[in-house]
């Protein structure tokens, strides 16, 4: 919410852990088999990054993250 209100888009690119995706279905993995991987998929998000961002945009993203962390420590 904080990042969206700061004008920064975010995504969760991989909401399903690899071992629970259909392509691994025949391996018999179930939810709970890889708890760290599953936790990461619930907590990690993608921030804007790449060569297309201007220096100003990079600073805007970094500043918004910094403000959020400082408020939530």
Predicted model as a PDB file, atoms N, CA, C, CB and O in Angstrom, pLDDT in the B-factor column:
MODEL        1                                                                  
ATOM      1  N   UNK A   1       0.827  -1.196   0.000  1.00 90.00           N  
ATOM      2  CA  UNK A   1       0.000   0.000   0.000  1.00 90.00           C  
ATOM      3  C   UNK A   1       0.867   1.254   0.000  1.00 90.00           C  
ATOM      4  CB  UNK A   1      -0.938   0.001   1.208  1.00 90.00           C  
ATOM      5  O   UNK A   1       0.605   2.201  -0.742  1.00 90.00           O  
ATOM      6  N   UNK A   2       1.899   1.251   0.836  1.00 92.00           N  
ATOM      7  CA  UNK A   2       2.784   2.422   0.904  1.00 92.00           C  
ATOM      8  C   UNK A   2       3.424   2.717  -0.453  1.00 92.00           C  
ATOM      9  CB  UNK A   2       3.878   2.202   1.960  1.00 92.00           C  
ATOM     10  O   UNK A   2       3.462   3.867  -0.888  1.00 92.00           O  
ATOM     11  N   UNK A   3       3.920   1.685  -1.111  1.00 93.00           N  
ATOM     12  CA  UNK A   3       4.573   1.899  -2.402  1.00 93.00           C  
ATOM     13  C   UNK A   3       3.568   2.372  -3.446  1.00 93.00           C  
ATOM     14  CB  UNK A   3       5.262   0.612  -2.877  1.00 93.00           C  
ATOM     15  O   UNK A   3       3.874   3.267  -4.233  1.00 93.00           O  
ATOM     16  N   UNK A   4       2.386   1.790  -3.463  1.00 92.00           N  
ATOM     17  CA  UNK A   4       1.359   2.218  -4.425  1.00 92.00           C  
ATOM     18  C   UNK A   4       1.000   3.686  -4.184  1.00 92.00           C  
ATOM     19  CB  UNK A   4       0.086   1.323  -4.313  1.00 92.00           C  
ATOM     20  O   UNK A   4       0.863   4.457  -5.134  1.00 92.00           O  
ATOM     21  N   UNK A   5       0.851   4.069  -2.920  1.00 93.00           N  
ATOM     22  CA  UNK A   5       0.532   5.462  -2.594  1.00 93.00           C  
ATOM     23  C   UNK A   5       1.676   6.403  -2.951  1.00 93.00           C  
ATOM     24  CB  UNK A   5       0.202   5.592  -1.114  1.00 93.00           C  
ATOM     25  O   UNK A   5       1.468   7.604  -3.124  1.00 93.00           O  
ATOM     26  N   UNK A   6       2.873   5.861  -3.060  1.00 93.00           N  
ATOM     27  CA  UNK A   6       4.039   6.651  -3.460  1.00 93.00           C  
ATOM     28  C   UNK A   6       4.228   6.658  -4.974  1.00 93.00           C  
ATOM     29  CB  UNK A   6       5.294   6.111  -2.787  1.00 93.00           C  
ATOM     30  O   UNK A   6       5.212   7.200  -5.478  1.00 93.00           O  
ATOM     31  N   UNK A   7       3.290   6.060  -5.692  1.00 93.00           N  
ATOM     32  CA  UNK A   7       3.362   6.037  -7.151  1.00 93.00           C  
ATOM     33  C   UNK A   7       4.282   4.976  -7.710  1.00 93.00           C  
ATOM     34  CB  UNK A   7       3.801   7.355  -7.646  1.00 93.00           C  
ATOM     35  O   UNK A   7       4.749   5.089  -8.843  1.00 93.00           O  
ATOM     36  N   UNK A   8       4.547   3.944  -6.925  1.00 94.00           N  
ATOM     37  CA  UNK A   8       5.467   2.894  -7.349  1.00 94.00           C  
ATOM     38  C   UNK A   8       4.699   1.584  -7.493  1.00 94.00           C  
ATOM     39  CB  UNK A   8       6.641   2.738  -6.339  1.00 94.00           C  
ATOM     40  O   UNK A   8       4.075   1.106  -6.545  1.00 94.00           O  
ATOM     41  N   UNK A   9       4.753   1.024  -8.673  1.00 92.00           N  
ATOM     42  CA  UNK A   9       4.087  -0.244  -8.926  1.00 92.00           C  
ATOM     43  C   UNK A   9       4.924  -1.413  -8.436  1.00 92.00           C  
ATOM     44  CB  UNK A   9       3.789  -0.401 -10.407  1.00 92.00           C  
ATOM     45  O   UNK A   9       6.152  -1.386  -8.516  1.00 92.00           O  
ATOM     46  N   UNK A  10       4.263  -2.423  -7.936  1.00 90.00           N  
ATOM     47  CA  UNK A  10       4.933  -3.654  -7.506  1.00 90.00           C  
ATOM     48  C   UNK A  10       4.136  -4.842  -8.020  1.00 90.00           C  
ATOM     49  CB  UNK A  10       5.078  -3.712  -5.949  1.00 90.00           C  
ATOM     50  O   UNK A  10       2.962  -4.714  -8.364  1.00 90.00           O  
ATOM     51  N   UNK A  11       4.774  -5.978  -8.067  1.00 85.00           N  
ATOM     52  CA  UNK A  11       4.107  -7.211  -8.479  1.00 85.00           C  
ATOM     53  C   UNK A  11       4.645  -8.362  -7.652  1.00 85.00           C  
ATOM     54  CB  UNK A  11       4.307  -7.481  -9.993  1.00 85.00           C  
ATOM     55  O   UNK A  11       5.738  -8.293  -7.089  1.00 85.00           O  
ATOM     56  N   UNK A  12       3.862  -9.408  -7.594  1.00 82.00           N  
ATOM     57  CA  UNK A  12       4.356 -10.684  -7.105  1.00 82.00           C  
ATOM     58  C   UNK A  12       4.439 -11.551  -8.350  1.00 82.00           C  
ATOM     59  CB  UNK A  12       3.420 -11.321  -5.966  1.00 82.00           C  
ATOM     60  O   UNK A  12       3.429 -12.069  -8.824  1.00 82.00           O  
ATOM     61  N   UNK A  13       5.639 -11.704  -8.873  1.00 78.00           N  
ATOM     62  CA  UNK A  13       5.823 -12.382 -10.152  1.00 78.00           C  
ATOM     63  C   UNK A  13       5.605 -13.885 -10.076  1.00 78.00           C  
ATOM     64  CB  UNK A  13       7.196 -12.109 -10.672  1.00 78.00           C  
ATOM     65  O   UNK A  13       5.151 -14.496 -11.043  1.00 78.00           O  
ATOM     66  N   UNK A  14       5.917 -14.472  -8.960  1.00 80.00           N  
ATOM     67  CA  UNK A  14       5.836 -15.931  -8.838  1.00 80.00           C  
ATOM     68  C   UNK A  14       5.019 -16.288  -7.597  1.00 80.00           C  
ATOM     69  CB  UNK A  14       7.261 -16.568  -8.761  1.00 80.00           C  
ATOM     70  O   UNK A  14       5.592 -16.690  -6.584  1.00 80.00           O  
ATOM     71  N   UNK A  15       3.692 -16.148  -7.655  1.00 83.00           N  
ATOM     72  CA  UNK A  15       2.869 -16.392  -6.470  1.00 83.00           C  
ATOM     73  C   UNK A  15       2.772 -17.873  -6.080  1.00 83.00           C  
ATOM     74  CB  UNK A  15       1.488 -15.850  -6.704  1.00 83.00           C  
ATOM     75  O   UNK A  15       2.374 -18.190  -4.959  1.00 83.00           O  
ATOM     76  N   UNK A  16       3.130 -18.773  -6.990  1.00 91.00           N  
ATOM     77  CA  UNK A  16       3.076 -20.211  -6.705  1.00 91.00           C  
ATOM     78  C   UNK A  16       4.505 -20.747  -6.692  1.00 91.00           C  
ATOM     79  CB  UNK A  16       2.195 -20.977  -7.764  1.00 91.00           C  
ATOM     80  O   UNK A  16       5.222 -20.604  -7.683  1.00 91.00           O  
ATOM     81  N   UNK A  17       4.928 -21.356  -5.595  1.00 92.00           N  
ATOM     82  CA  UNK A  17       6.277 -21.910  -5.546  1.00 92.00           C  
ATOM     83  C   UNK A  17       6.486 -22.958  -6.639  1.00 92.00           C  
ATOM     84  CB  UNK A  17       6.548 -22.523  -4.171  1.00 92.00           C  
ATOM     85  O   UNK A  17       5.537 -23.642  -7.023  1.00 92.00           O  
ATOM     86  N   UNK A  18       7.707 -23.093  -7.141  1.00 91.00           N  
ATOM     87  CA  UNK A  18       7.964 -24.028  -8.244  1.00 91.00           C  
ATOM     88  C   UNK A  18       7.477 -25.448  -7.981  1.00 91.00           C  
ATOM     89  CB  UNK A  18       9.429 -24.065  -8.535  1.00 91.00           C  
ATOM     90  O   UNK A  18       6.903 -26.075  -8.872  1.00 91.00           O  
ATOM     91  N   UNK A  19       7.695 -25.962  -6.783  1.00 93.00           N  
ATOM     92  CA  UNK A  19       7.336 -27.357  -6.515  1.00 93.00           C  
ATOM     93  C   UNK A  19       5.823 -27.592  -6.488  1.00 93.00           C  
ATOM     94  CB  UNK A  19       7.936 -27.792  -5.197  1.00 93.00           C  
ATOM     95  O   UNK A  19       5.377 -28.739  -6.491  1.00 93.00           O  
ATOM     96  N   UNK A  20       5.030 -26.512  -6.462  1.00 94.00           N  
ATOM     97  CA  UNK A  20       3.572 -26.647  -6.476  1.00 94.00           C  
ATOM     98  C   UNK A  20       2.973 -26.308  -7.841  1.00 94.00           C  
ATOM     99  CB  UNK A  20       2.957 -25.751  -5.411  1.00 94.00           C  
ATOM    100  O   UNK A  20       1.753 -26.347  -8.003  1.00 94.00           O  
ATOM    101  N   UNK A  21       3.795 -25.983  -8.804  1.00 93.00           N  
ATOM    102  CA  UNK A  21       3.314 -25.679 -10.145  1.00 93.00           C  
ATOM    103  C   UNK A  21       3.040 -26.975 -10.909  1.00 93.00           C  
ATOM    104  CB  UNK A  21       4.337 -24.807 -10.905  1.00 93.00           C  
ATOM    105  O   UNK A  21       3.623 -28.022 -10.631  1.00 93.00           O  
ATOM    106  N   UNK A  22       2.151 -26.869 -11.859  1.00 92.00           N  
ATOM    107  CA  UNK A  22       1.727 -28.022 -12.628  1.00 92.00           C  
ATOM    108  C   UNK A  22       2.842 -28.806 -13.277  1.00 92.00           C  
ATOM    109  CB  UNK A  22       0.798 -27.594 -13.658  1.00 92.00           C  
ATOM    110  O   UNK A  22       2.764 -30.030 -13.371  1.00 92.00           O  
ATOM    111  N   UNK A  23       3.877 -28.123 -13.726  1.00 92.00           N  
ATOM    112  CA  UNK A  23       4.971 -28.816 -14.418  1.00 92.00           C  
ATOM    113  C   UNK A  23       5.732 -29.772 -13.501  1.00 92.00           C  
ATOM    114  CB  UNK A  23       5.938 -27.800 -15.003  1.00 92.00           C  
ATOM    115  O   UNK A  23       6.459 -30.642 -13.979  1.00 92.00           O  
ATOM    116  N   UNK A  24       5.568 -29.616 -12.186  1.00 90.00           N  
ATOM    117  CA  UNK A  24       6.212 -30.514 -11.239  1.00 90.00           C  
ATOM    118  C   UNK A  24       5.213 -31.467 -10.587  1.00 90.00           C  
ATOM    119  CB  UNK A  24       6.932 -29.712 -10.172  1.00 90.00           C  
ATOM    120  O   UNK A  24       5.565 -32.187  -9.653  1.00 90.00           O  
ATOM    121  N   UNK A  25       3.987 -31.478 -11.064  1.00 89.00           N  
ATOM    122  CA  UNK A  25       2.938 -32.281 -10.462  1.00 89.00           C  
ATOM    123  C   UNK A  25       3.256 -33.759 -10.349  1.00 89.00           C  
ATOM    124  CB  UNK A  25       1.704 -32.118 -11.235  1.00 89.00           C  
ATOM    125  O   UNK A  25       2.859 -34.405  -9.380  1.00 89.00           O  
ATOM    126  N   UNK A  26       3.959 -34.297 -11.313  1.00 93.00           N  
ATOM    127  CA  UNK A  26       4.260 -35.728 -11.295  1.00 93.00           C  
ATOM    128  C   UNK A  26       5.365 -36.095 -10.297  1.00 93.00           C  
ATOM    129  CB  UNK A  26       4.662 -36.180 -12.682  1.00 93.00           C  
ATOM    130  O   UNK A  26       5.663 -37.274 -10.104  1.00 93.00           O  
ATOM    131  N   UNK A  27       5.971 -35.082  -9.662  1.00 95.00           N  
ATOM    132  CA  UNK A  27       7.019 -35.365  -8.690  1.00 95.00           C  
ATOM    133  C   UNK A  27       6.454 -35.622  -7.292  1.00 95.00           C  
ATOM    134  CB  UNK A  27       8.006 -34.212  -8.642  1.00 95.00           C  
ATOM    135  O   UNK A  27       7.172 -36.081  -6.405  1.00 95.00           O  
ATOM    136  N   UNK A  28       5.179 -35.328  -7.100  1.00 94.00           N  
ATOM    137  CA  UNK A  28       4.519 -35.650  -5.842  1.00 94.00           C  
ATOM    138  C   UNK A  28       4.745 -34.675  -4.702  1.00 94.00           C  
ATOM    139  CB  UNK A  28       4.951 -36.964  -5.411  1.00 94.00           C  
ATOM    140  O   UNK A  28       4.425 -34.988  -3.555  1.00 94.00           O  
ATOM    141  N   UNK A  29       5.289 -33.496  -4.990  1.00 96.00           N  
ATOM    142  CA  UNK A  29       5.488 -32.517  -3.921  1.00 96.00           C  
ATOM    143  C   UNK A  29       4.152 -31.959  -3.463  1.00 96.00           C  
ATOM    144  CB  UNK A  29       6.410 -31.377  -4.388  1.00 96.00           C  
ATOM    145  O   UNK A  29       3.221 -31.801  -4.252  1.00 96.00           O  
ATOM    146  N   UNK A  30       4.076 -31.661  -2.160  1.00 95.00           N  
ATOM    147  CA  UNK A  30       2.849 -31.094  -1.592  1.00 95.00           C  
ATOM    148  C   UNK A  30       3.190 -29.830  -0.821  1.00 95.00           C  
ATOM    149  CB  UNK A  30       2.131 -32.118  -0.671  1.00 95.00           C  
ATOM    150  O   UNK A  30       4.350 -29.560  -0.511  1.00 95.00           O  
ATOM    151  N   UNK A  31       2.153 -29.066  -0.520  1.00 94.00           N  
ATOM    152  CA  UNK A  31       2.343 -27.879   0.298  1.00 94.00           C  
ATOM    153  C   UNK A  31       2.940 -28.308   1.633  1.00 94.00           C  
ATOM    154  CB  UNK A  31       0.999 -27.111   0.501  1.00 94.00           C  
ATOM    155  O   UNK A  31       2.478 -29.267   2.250  1.00 94.00           O  
ATOM    156  N   UNK A  32       3.960 -27.598   2.069  1.00 96.00           N  
ATOM    157  CA  UNK A  32       4.654 -27.921   3.307  1.00 96.00           C  
ATOM    158  C   UNK A  32       5.972 -28.644   3.091  1.00 96.00           C  
ATOM    159  CB  UNK A  32       3.773 -28.752   4.171  1.00 96.00           C  
ATOM    160  O   UNK A  32       6.786 -28.734   4.010  1.00 96.00           O  
ATOM    161  N   UNK A  33       6.194 -29.161   1.888  1.00 96.00           N  
ATOM    162  CA  UNK A  33       7.448 -29.875   1.610  1.00 96.00           C  
ATOM    163  C   UNK A  33       8.661 -28.947   1.606  1.00 96.00           C  
ATOM    164  CB  UNK A  33       7.353 -30.589   0.270  1.00 96.00           C  
ATOM    165  O   UNK A  33       9.761 -29.365   1.967  1.00 96.00           O  
ATOM    166  N   UNK A  34       8.472 -27.704   1.204  1.00 96.00           N  
ATOM    167  CA  UNK A  34       9.557 -26.721   1.153  1.00 96.00           C  
ATOM    168  C   UNK A  34       9.073 -25.433   1.822  1.00 96.00           C  
ATOM    169  CB  UNK A  34      10.014 -26.451  -0.329  1.00 96.00           C  
ATOM    170  O   UNK A  34       8.747 -24.467   1.132  1.00 96.00           O  
ATOM    171  N   UNK A  35       9.021 -25.408   3.158  1.00 95.00           N  
ATOM    172  CA  UNK A  35       8.425 -24.275   3.868  1.00 95.00           C  
ATOM    173  C   UNK A  35       9.118 -22.934   3.634  1.00 95.00           C  
ATOM    174  CB  UNK A  35       8.421 -24.561   5.321  1.00 95.00           C  
ATOM    175  O   UNK A  35       8.449 -21.901   3.611  1.00 95.00           O  
ATOM    176  N   UNK A  36      10.427 -22.925   3.462  1.00 94.00           N  
ATOM    177  CA  UNK A  36      11.124 -21.651   3.233  1.00 94.00           C  
ATOM    178  C   UNK A  36      10.737 -21.098   1.868  1.00 94.00           C  
ATOM    179  CB  UNK A  36      12.669 -21.831   3.328  1.00 94.00           C  
ATOM    180  O   UNK A  36      10.452 -19.907   1.740  1.00 94.00           O  
ATOM    181  N   UNK A  37      10.725 -21.941   0.862  1.00 91.00           N  
ATOM    182  CA  UNK A  37      10.312 -21.518  -0.479  1.00 91.00           C  
ATOM    183  C   UNK A  37       8.884 -20.998  -0.447  1.00 91.00           C  
ATOM    184  CB  UNK A  37      10.435 -22.682  -1.484  1.00 91.00           C  
ATOM    185  O   UNK A  37       8.586 -19.971  -1.058  1.00 91.00           O  
ATOM    186  N   UNK A  38       8.003 -21.690   0.253  1.00 92.00           N  
ATOM    187  CA  UNK A  38       6.609 -21.264   0.328  1.00 92.00           C  
ATOM    188  C   UNK A  38       6.472 -19.931   1.051  1.00 92.00           C  
ATOM    189  CB  UNK A  38       5.771 -22.325   1.029  1.00 92.00           C  
ATOM    190  O   UNK A  38       5.668 -19.091   0.645  1.00 92.00           O  
ATOM    191  N   UNK A  39       7.239 -19.722   2.112  1.00 89.00           N  
ATOM    192  CA  UNK A  39       7.203 -18.451   2.834  1.00 89.00           C  
ATOM    193  C   UNK A  39       7.685 -17.312   1.950  1.00 89.00           C  
ATOM    194  CB  UNK A  39       8.056 -18.529   4.103  1.00 89.00           C  
ATOM    195  O   UNK A  39       7.108 -16.225   1.957  1.00 89.00           O  
ATOM    196  N   UNK A  40       8.747 -17.565   1.188  1.00 87.00           N  
ATOM    197  CA  UNK A  40       9.271 -16.523   0.299  1.00 87.00           C  
ATOM    198  C   UNK A  40       8.228 -16.095  -0.728  1.00 87.00           C  
ATOM    199  CB  UNK A  40      10.536 -17.016  -0.415  1.00 87.00           C  
ATOM    200  O   UNK A  40       8.130 -14.912  -1.056  1.00 87.00           O  
ATOM    201  N   UNK A  41       7.468 -17.026  -1.227  1.00 85.00           N  
ATOM    202  CA  UNK A  41       6.476 -16.700  -2.240  1.00 85.00           C  
ATOM    203  C   UNK A  41       5.304 -15.901  -1.672  1.00 85.00           C  
ATOM    204  CB  UNK A  41       5.968 -17.967  -2.883  1.00 85.00           C  
ATOM    205  O   UNK A  41       4.537 -15.305  -2.428  1.00 85.00           O  
ATOM    206  N   UNK A  42       5.165 -15.887  -0.372  1.00 80.00           N  
ATOM    207  CA  UNK A  42       4.123 -15.083   0.269  1.00 80.00           C  
ATOM    208  C   UNK A  42       4.633 -13.706   0.682  1.00 80.00           C  
ATOM    209  CB  UNK A  42       3.575 -15.813   1.486  1.00 80.00           C  
ATOM    210  O   UNK A  42       3.838 -12.814   0.979  1.00 80.00           O  
ATOM    211  N   UNK A  43       5.954 -13.527   0.703  1.00 82.00           N  
ATOM    212  CA  UNK A  43       6.529 -12.310   1.266  1.00 82.00           C  
ATOM    213  C   UNK A  43       7.331 -11.465   0.289  1.00 82.00           C  
ATOM    214  CB  UNK A  43       7.391 -12.666   2.399  1.00 82.00           C  
ATOM    215  O   UNK A  43       7.468 -10.259   0.499  1.00 82.00           O  
ATOM    216  N   UNK A  44       7.857 -12.052  -0.758  1.00 83.00           N  
ATOM    217  CA  UNK A  44       8.758 -11.338  -1.665  1.00 83.00           C  
ATOM    218  C   UNK A  44       7.962 -10.670  -2.771  1.00 83.00           C  
ATOM    219  CB  UNK A  44       9.809 -12.295  -2.263  1.00 83.00           C  
ATOM    220  O   UNK A  44       7.049 -11.274  -3.335  1.00 83.00           O  
ATOM    221  N   UNK A  45       8.300  -9.437  -3.082  1.00 84.00           N  
ATOM    222  CA  UNK A  45       7.659  -8.748  -4.187  1.00 84.00           C  
ATOM    223  C   UNK A  45       8.705  -8.147  -5.105  1.00 84.00           C  
ATOM    224  CB  UNK A  45       6.710  -7.666  -3.675  1.00 84.00           C  
ATOM    225  O   UNK A  45       9.861  -7.978  -4.717  1.00 84.00           O  
ATOM    226  N   UNK A  46       8.304  -7.829  -6.299  1.00 89.00           N  
ATOM    227  CA  UNK A  46       9.214  -7.271  -7.295  1.00 89.00           C  
ATOM    228  C   UNK A  46       9.057  -5.758  -7.346  1.00 89.00           C  
ATOM    229  CB  UNK A  46       8.955  -7.890  -8.685  1.00 89.00           C  
ATOM    230  O   UNK A  46       7.952  -5.231  -7.468  1.00 89.00           O  
ATOM    231  N   UNK A  47      10.176  -5.086  -7.252  1.00 92.00           N  
ATOM    232  CA  UNK A  47      10.205  -3.628  -7.382  1.00 92.00           C  
ATOM    233  C   UNK A  47      10.606  -3.264  -8.806  1.00 92.00           C  
ATOM    234  CB  UNK A  47      11.186  -2.989  -6.351  1.00 92.00           C  
ATOM    235  O   UNK A  47      11.250  -4.055  -9.495  1.00 92.00           O  
ATOM    236  N   UNK A  48      10.222  -2.064  -9.247  1.00 93.00           N  
ATOM    237  CA  UNK A  48      10.665  -1.629 -10.571  1.00 93.00           C  
ATOM    238  C   UNK A  48      12.189  -1.548 -10.612  1.00 93.00           C  
ATOM    239  CB  UNK A  48      10.041  -0.260 -10.935  1.00 93.00           C  
ATOM    240  O   UNK A  48      12.817  -0.985  -9.715  1.00 93.00           O  
ATOM    241  N   UNK A  49      12.770  -2.115 -11.656  1.00 90.00           N  
ATOM    242  CA  UNK A  49      14.219  -2.050 -11.829  1.00 90.00           C  
ATOM    243  C   UNK A  49      14.558  -2.306 -13.284  1.00 90.00           C  
ATOM    244  CB  UNK A  49      14.940  -3.071 -10.912  1.00 90.00           C  
ATOM    245  O   UNK A  49      13.775  -2.904 -14.022  1.00 90.00           O  
ATOM    246  N   UNK A  50      15.703  -1.858 -13.680  1.00 92.00           N  
ATOM    247  CA  UNK A  50      16.149  -2.109 -15.036  1.00 92.00           C  
ATOM    248  C   UNK A  50      16.724  -0.863 -15.675  1.00 92.00           C  
ATOM    249  CB  UNK A  50      15.013  -2.637 -15.869  1.00 92.00           C  
ATOM    250  O   UNK A  50      16.617   0.232 -15.124  1.00 92.00           O  
ATOM    251  N   UNK A  51      17.336  -1.028 -16.838  1.00 95.00           N  
ATOM    252  CA  UNK A  51      18.004   0.083 -17.509  1.00 95.00           C  
ATOM    253  C   UNK A  51      17.042   1.148 -18.031  1.00 95.00           C  
ATOM    254  CB  UNK A  51      18.825  -0.441 -18.645  1.00 95.00           C  
ATOM    255  O   UNK A  51      17.473   2.245 -18.387  1.00 95.00           O  
ATOM    256  N   UNK A  52      15.754   0.840 -18.081  1.00 95.00           N  
ATOM    257  CA  UNK A  52      14.773   1.805 -18.577  1.00 95.00           C  
ATOM    258  C   UNK A  52      14.432   2.876 -17.541  1.00 95.00           C  
ATOM    259  CB  UNK A  52      13.508   1.085 -18.998  1.00 95.00           C  
ATOM    260  O   UNK A  52      13.844   3.899 -17.891  1.00 95.00           O  
ATOM    261  N   UNK A  53      14.792   2.660 -16.275  1.00 95.00           N  
ATOM    262  CA  UNK A  53      14.498   3.641 -15.234  1.00 95.00           C  
ATOM    263  C   UNK A  53      15.515   4.776 -15.255  1.00 95.00           C  
ATOM    264  CB  UNK A  53      14.481   2.972 -13.856  1.00 95.00           C  
ATOM    265  O   UNK A  53      16.712   4.558 -15.440  1.00 95.00           O  
ATOM    266  N   UNK A  54      15.022   5.960 -15.067  1.00 96.00           N  
ATOM    267  CA  UNK A  54      15.929   7.109 -14.950  1.00 96.00           C  
ATOM    268  C   UNK A  54      16.532   7.114 -13.547  1.00 96.00           C  
ATOM    269  CB  UNK A  54      15.179   8.460 -15.241  1.00 96.00           C  
ATOM    270  O   UNK A  54      16.051   6.418 -12.653  1.00 96.00           O  
ATOM    271  N   UNK A  55      17.569   7.890 -13.368  1.00 96.00           N  
ATOM    272  CA  UNK A  55      18.188   8.003 -12.042  1.00 96.00           C  
ATOM    273  C   UNK A  55      17.172   8.544 -11.035  1.00 96.00           C  
ATOM    274  CB  UNK A  55      19.440   8.924 -12.095  1.00 96.00           C  
ATOM    275  O   UNK A  55      17.152   8.118  -9.881  1.00 96.00           O  
ATOM    276  N   UNK A  56      16.337   9.475 -11.470  1.00 96.00           N  
ATOM    277  CA  UNK A  56      15.305  10.042 -10.595  1.00 96.00           C  
ATOM    278  C   UNK A  56      14.329   8.961 -10.144  1.00 96.00           C  
ATOM    279  CB  UNK A  56      14.546  11.174 -11.313  1.00 96.00           C  
ATOM    280  O   UNK A  56      13.935   8.927  -8.978  1.00 96.00           O  
ATOM    281  N   UNK A  57      13.938   8.079 -11.062  1.00 95.00           N  
ATOM    282  CA  UNK A  57      12.999   7.012 -10.716  1.00 95.00           C  
ATOM    283  C   UNK A  57      13.629   6.001  -9.760  1.00 95.00           C  
ATOM    284  CB  UNK A  57      12.516   6.302 -11.981  1.00 95.00           C  
ATOM    285  O   UNK A  57      12.964   5.514  -8.846  1.00 95.00           O  
ATOM    286  N   UNK A  58      14.898   5.687  -9.963  1.00 96.00           N  
ATOM    287  CA  UNK A  58      15.599   4.775  -9.056  1.00 96.00           C  
ATOM    288  C   UNK A  58      15.634   5.372  -7.655  1.00 96.00           C  
ATOM    289  CB  UNK A  58      17.039   4.488  -9.562  1.00 96.00           C  
ATOM    290  O   UNK A  58      15.390   4.673  -6.672  1.00 96.00           O  
ATOM    291  N   UNK A  59      15.936   6.655  -7.563  1.00 96.00           N  
ATOM    292  CA  UNK A  59      15.973   7.324  -6.262  1.00 96.00           C  
ATOM    293  C   UNK A  59      14.587   7.360  -5.619  1.00 96.00           C  
ATOM    294  CB  UNK A  59      16.519   8.749  -6.413  1.00 96.00           C  
ATOM    295  O   UNK A  59      14.466   7.231  -4.401  1.00 96.00           O  
ATOM    296  N   UNK A  60      13.547   7.535  -6.427  1.00 95.00           N  
ATOM    297  CA  UNK A  60      12.176   7.555  -5.906  1.00 95.00           C  
ATOM    298  C   UNK A  60      11.821   6.200  -5.282  1.00 95.00           C  
ATOM    299  CB  UNK A  60      11.171   7.909  -7.035  1.00 95.00           C  
ATOM    300  O   UNK A  60      11.245   6.146  -4.195  1.00 95.00           O  
ATOM    301  N   UNK A  61      12.163   5.120  -5.965  1.00 96.00           N  
ATOM    302  CA  UNK A  61      11.885   3.781  -5.438  1.00 96.00           C  
ATOM    303  C   UNK A  61      12.675   3.565  -4.142  1.00 96.00           C  
ATOM    304  CB  UNK A  61      12.246   2.685  -6.491  1.00 96.00           C  
ATOM    305  O   UNK A  61      12.115   3.127  -3.137  1.00 96.00           O  
ATOM    306  N   UNK A  62      13.962   3.869  -4.168  1.00 96.00           N  
ATOM    307  CA  UNK A  62      14.805   3.666  -2.985  1.00 96.00           C  
ATOM    308  C   UNK A  62      14.306   4.493  -1.804  1.00 96.00           C  
ATOM    309  CB  UNK A  62      16.264   4.027  -3.299  1.00 96.00           C  
ATOM    310  O   UNK A  62      14.277   4.004  -0.675  1.00 96.00           O  
ATOM    311  N   UNK A  63      13.923   5.715  -2.048  1.00 96.00           N  
ATOM    312  CA  UNK A  63      13.440   6.585  -0.973  1.00 96.00           C  
ATOM    313  C   UNK A  63      12.135   6.056  -0.391  1.00 96.00           C  
ATOM    314  CB  UNK A  63      13.246   8.019  -1.487  1.00 96.00           C  
ATOM    315  O   UNK A  63      11.963   6.068   0.828  1.00 96.00           O  
ATOM    316  N   UNK A  64      11.227   5.600  -1.216  1.00 96.00           N  
ATOM    317  CA  UNK A  64       9.956   5.065  -0.729  1.00 96.00           C  
ATOM    318  C   UNK A  64      10.182   3.822   0.133  1.00 96.00           C  
ATOM    319  CB  UNK A  64       9.027   4.731  -1.911  1.00 96.00           C  
ATOM    320  O   UNK A  64       9.528   3.655   1.163  1.00 96.00           O  
ATOM    321  N   UNK A  65      11.096   2.955  -0.280  1.00 95.00           N  
ATOM    322  CA  UNK A  65      11.412   1.765   0.512  1.00 95.00           C  
ATOM    323  C   UNK A  65      12.051   2.183   1.828  1.00 95.00           C  
ATOM    324  CB  UNK A  65      12.351   0.810  -0.269  1.00 95.00           C  
ATOM    325  O   UNK A  65      11.696   1.655   2.881  1.00 95.00           O  
ATOM    326  N   UNK A  66      12.989   3.125   1.782  1.00 96.00           N  
ATOM    327  CA  UNK A  66      13.648   3.599   3.004  1.00 96.00           C  
ATOM    328  C   UNK A  66      12.642   4.163   3.995  1.00 96.00           C  
ATOM    329  CB  UNK A  66      14.695   4.660   2.668  1.00 96.00           C  
ATOM    330  O   UNK A  66      12.692   3.839   5.181  1.00 96.00           O  
ATOM    331  N   UNK A  67      11.734   4.999   3.524  1.00 96.00           N  
ATOM    332  CA  UNK A  67      10.717   5.603   4.397  1.00 96.00           C  
ATOM    333  C   UNK A  67       9.860   4.519   5.043  1.00 96.00           C  
ATOM    334  CB  UNK A  67       9.823   6.586   3.601  1.00 96.00           C  
ATOM    335  O   UNK A  67       9.576   4.574   6.239  1.00 96.00           O  
ATOM    336  N   UNK A  68       9.453   3.541   4.251  1.00 95.00           N  
ATOM    337  CA  UNK A  68       8.625   2.463   4.786  1.00 95.00           C  
ATOM    338  C   UNK A  68       9.367   1.687   5.884  1.00 95.00           C  
ATOM    339  CB  UNK A  68       8.200   1.509   3.657  1.00 95.00           C  
ATOM    340  O   UNK A  68       8.813   1.408   6.947  1.00 95.00           O  
ATOM    341  N   UNK A  69      10.618   1.349   5.604  1.00 95.00           N  
ATOM    342  CA  UNK A  69      11.402   0.563   6.582  1.00 95.00           C  
ATOM    343  C   UNK A  69      11.581   1.363   7.854  1.00 95.00           C  
ATOM    344  CB  UNK A  69      12.789   0.165   6.002  1.00 95.00           C  
ATOM    345  O   UNK A  69      11.422   0.814   8.944  1.00 95.00           O  
ATOM    346  N   UNK A  70      11.903   2.633   7.755  1.00 96.00           N  
ATOM    347  CA  UNK A  70      12.106   3.454   8.950  1.00 96.00           C  
ATOM    348  C   UNK A  70      10.830   3.560   9.782  1.00 96.00           C  
ATOM    349  CB  UNK A  70      12.586   4.849   8.556  1.00 96.00           C  
ATOM    350  O   UNK A  70      10.897   3.557  11.011  1.00 96.00           O  
ATOM    351  N   UNK A  71       9.686   3.653   9.138  1.00 94.00           N  
ATOM    352  CA  UNK A  71       8.411   3.760   9.855  1.00 94.00           C  
ATOM    353  C   UNK A  71       8.008   2.446  10.507  1.00 94.00           C  
ATOM    354  CB  UNK A  71       7.315   4.216   8.908  1.00 94.00           C  
ATOM    355  O   UNK A  71       7.248   2.445  11.476  1.00 94.00           O  
ATOM    356  N   UNK A  72       8.501   1.335   9.993  1.00 92.00           N  
ATOM    357  CA  UNK A  72       8.042   0.019  10.445  1.00 92.00           C  
ATOM    358  C   UNK A  72       9.107  -0.790  11.182  1.00 92.00           C  
ATOM    359  CB  UNK A  72       7.557  -0.769   9.270  1.00 92.00           C  
ATOM    360  O   UNK A  72       9.006  -2.014  11.270  1.00 92.00           O  
ATOM    361  N   UNK A  73      10.108  -0.126  11.701  1.00 89.00           N  
ATOM    362  CA  UNK A  73      11.146  -0.844  12.459  1.00 89.00           C  
ATOM    363  C   UNK A  73      10.706  -1.067  13.879  1.00 89.00           C  
ATOM    364  CB  UNK A  73      12.470  -0.079  12.441  1.00 89.00           C  
ATOM    365  O   UNK A  73      11.444  -1.654  14.669  1.00 89.00           O  
TER     366      UNK A  73                                                      
ENDMDL                                                                          
END                                                                             
